[in-house]
Amino acid sequence: MTENLEKIASDYKEMHDTVTRRMIICAGTGCIANGSLKLYDALLKETKQAGINVSVELKTEDHSKKSLLSKSGCQGFCQMGPLLSIEPDGILYCRAHAADAAEIVEKTLKNNEVIDRLVYKNPTDGSHCRGTNDIPFYTRQRRTVLKACGHVDPEDIREYIYHDGYKAAQKAYTEMTDETVCKEILDSGLRGRGGGGFPTGLKWDLTRKVQGDKKYVICNADEGDPGAFMDRSVMEGNPHSVIEGMMIAARGIGADEGYIYVRAEYPLAVKRMRKAIDDAEKLGILGNNIFGSGKNFILHVMEGAGAFVCGEETALMASIEGNRGMPRPKPPFPAQSGLWGKPTVINNVETLASVPMIILKGAGNYRSVGTEKSPGTKTFAVTGHVANTGLIEVPFGTTLREIIFDIGGGVLNSKGEVDNDCFKAVQIGGPSGGCLTAEHLDLPIDFDSLRSAGAMVGSGGLVVMNKNTCMVSVARFFMQFTQNESCGKCTPCREGTKQMLALLDDIMAGRATEETLDLLEETAKTVQKASLCGLGKTAPNPVLSTLRYFRDEYLAHVRDKTCPTGQCKALAKPEIDPILCRGCTACARKCPVGAITGTVKQPHSIDPTKCIKCGACAAACKFGAVKGIAPRA
């Protein structure tokens, strides 16, 4: 197999040397939804009509000079999709659509001209950025796990092998022992990227030492955090890196079988993972007698039903076994008794995709990036009130300020304009994480610093919020999510999240008092301590962090019965817009408590002390003049 890898790489290089220009269209889920495949078809049609020799697949028998039109996984800059990279020109076209294909062919492919309207325009100075080397969104990142996602064809195993793919697995199976594999990962300091941050090498070594005739490796790809799409993008953009990481894990612990547990909402990731496994098996890389070592590794893809709790490792294993996805108490830990009672290692997608580079380049090289206790890089899905949403990767130790204002391009105000003064908070870690404020902008991001601030790295969701955001509403959003996703097995989580949600509803509806806040905090801490699994233990984090950093906002809701941002409709001050009011008196005639006064053809007004917010006036007004009251159905 060693010779086969070298020959595949050599053959691909020979084919690739015939390519004079490569057009890479982002074919991640986001860009596909925006029409990138239509752009692909249009470019293929236009190039052929223009007489340009274009191939969509490299073939050994074709030695002619040509352009290559290929697809990639997510290129990261989701805000600007669909994306088209043109190499070696170093051009990145943003928001390129099928209607632009003819112009791209005529001006860029035939006449080497850059189309200014399609390149990124820097909002800071108005300059046009030719490609990724000029765009701050890219230049301020350090892409390692994501490096290949926007460049290689995820469905061509030959290109992965050309870029040193499966060399690390080959090294692990032919040059290393199970003990040295685990030691290398332990020395690298790699910590689990699924949220807990447990040392990966230690987890492997514990499993390695357990005696057993059967062991399993599981890839946890059940990414369920709202706004998170890191694992999906890695599977869509570089599926072989995940497979190779699992092969190395199997070598380290002595496993011969593995499962990739992907949520069914990721059909493209499922498709590409299955094709990658099939291609690796056909080449003899995966399966029996790997690299002539006499060791086997069989890999399966299983689609999960989308339950958030199945991201918890014991619930995930129960689901694979065909049971309801519910967590069980630990110990025993999966390393001792996991899938079907056998020793099992479970790592998430990003963790496994980091493994090949560690084995290939060494633990010391990996430790050269990041912080002492959190080495390496971390991917984040940046969303919310930020100029540049998308998928990023930065070294641990990077600050929130760098991510939000430099890479993210700044905070957007209610008008959609960049205004960094309107930054209010950032939710990091999804439903399991917490909200941080402006005082945390210079906090270096790593597992330990975030935990001390009441948040967590989590899987990597990062939601930016401006000053128009109600933090009580944010806490309620995440609480509703976790309450809906609670499996119901343990009482603290099942009932505690329900009670917290009800208390938050009372606060937003104006029914709460200051005692409500004390009860909310007490309930949250109880759920945090008493819940069975990680979902329940971390579910109160958004509530506790917002209570900690935005207590004044909660107090305004319960003391003054007002929402400072005006987002809680039940607390909005009822009023009539004098500009829109025509003085028709319809609202006054419908008001059951006489709260509305005014004369015919003159603007009316509402007495908020009398108003019961029944909505009758809003329903009667044909001009939309009544504000702060929802129309009665």
Disulfide bonds with the S-S distance in Angstrom:
none
